[in-house]
């Protein structure tokens, strides 16, 4: 019975996590690497850009980060947010 509850808990946790958007203004490098097409280098570039220029005002502004183009943005657009 414990295994059943344990399994159900993790399934629910991962289901919620799968639908949660990543806030590009607050996300850590690790959190950013969960996005499709965003590896360690791009995630670090996002954080560095944010630290140097302040918070992103829109998700489209992400294309100002070196290495993030329109194709990458289209791939992750529904998975990211700038809202708090």
C-alpha positions, 0 to 999 in steps of 0.5 A, a space after each residue: 500500500 505504501 508503494 502505491 501511495 508513493 507512486 501516486 505522489 510522484 506521478 502527481 508531482 511530475 504531472 504538475 511539474 510538466 505543466 509548470 512554466 519556467 519564469 525566465 526572470 527568476 529561474 536558476 541555471 538548473 531550472 533553465 536547462 530543463 527547457 528543450 534546446 537550452 543546455 548549460 551554456 545557454 542557461 548561463 547566458 540567460 542568467 548573465 544577460 538578466 543580471 546585466 540588463 535587468 528582468 525580461 519584460 517579455 518572453 520575446 526579449 529572450 532572443 537578445 541573449 546570444 545563442 537564443 534565436 527565433 527557432 529556440 524561442 518558438 520551441 520553448 515559448 509555451 514553457 516560459 513566462 516572465 510573470 511572477 
